[in-house]
Each structure stands twice: as C-alpha cells, then as structure tokens.
C-alpha cells in the first residue's frame, strides 16, 4: 500500500510541476490551481508512504519519478529537445530508483 501511495505521489509531482510550467509564473489561474492541488496530493501521499518506508528510499523514489516524468512530459507534450545525453541521464535516474528499491530489502 505504501509503495502504491509513493508511486501515485510521484505521478502527482509530475502533474504539479507540469502545471507550474503552464502557469507562466502563476499568471494563469487554472494551471496555478492544478499545481496547488497536485502539490497537496503529492505531499500528502509522500507523507503516507513515509510512515513505513525509509526516508532516503521514499524521497529518492518520489523525486526520481518526478524528474523522469517531467522529462517525458517535456518531450512528449511540450516539444522539448530529446537528446542522447538527456535520455542517458533519465536512464541513470531509473537505474538509481531500481537500486534504491532493491536496497530496501537488504
């Protein structure tokens, strides 16, 4: 249950970060509201996950999901550049997340 909460928290991190970009410095009402609600949900679920997961694991996975998710949203939805170097960086982040998850069982 806590891992599901953590994954959903990471997804909402992507949502609020994307909405922040779309808010254009909080000058657009609806993207700003989506960002605020997304943040509340993301932090709430992260807090729930941290009840049973180690701080380092939970925070690393949460930020990793957010970083890779924002990277993908930037490319797929916002038309940002896809380069081999950026893709490799995202792959390294995912590898780090997998290692963090595995290390939780040691």
Rosetta blueprint (number, residue, H / E / L):
1 X L
2 X H
3 X H
4 X H
5 X H
6 X H
7 X H
8 X H
9 X H
10 X H
11 X H
12 X H
13 X H
14 X H
15 X H
16 X H
17 X H
18 X H
19 X H
20 X H
21 X H
22 X H
23 X L
24 X L
25 X L
26 X L
27 X L
28 X L
29 X H
30 X H
31 X H
32 X H
33 X H
34 X H
35 X H
36 X H
37 X H
38 X H
39 X H
40 X H
41 X H
42 X H
43 X H
44 X H
45 X H
46 X H
47 X H
48 X H
49 X H
50 X L
51 X L
52 X L
53 X L
54 X L
55 X H
56 X H
57 X H
58 X H
59 X H
60 X H
61 X H
62 X H
63 X H
64 X H
65 X H
66 X H
67 X H
68 X H
69 X H
70 X H
71 X H
72 X H
73 X H
74 X H
75 X H
76 X H
77 X L
78 X L
79 X L
80 X L
81 X L
82 X L
83 X L
84 X H
85 X H
86 X H
87 X H
88 X H
89 X H
90 X H
91 X H
92 X H
93 X H
94 X H
95 X H
96 X H
97 X H
98 X H
99 X H
100 X H
101 X H
102 X H
103 X H
104 X L
105 X L
106 X L
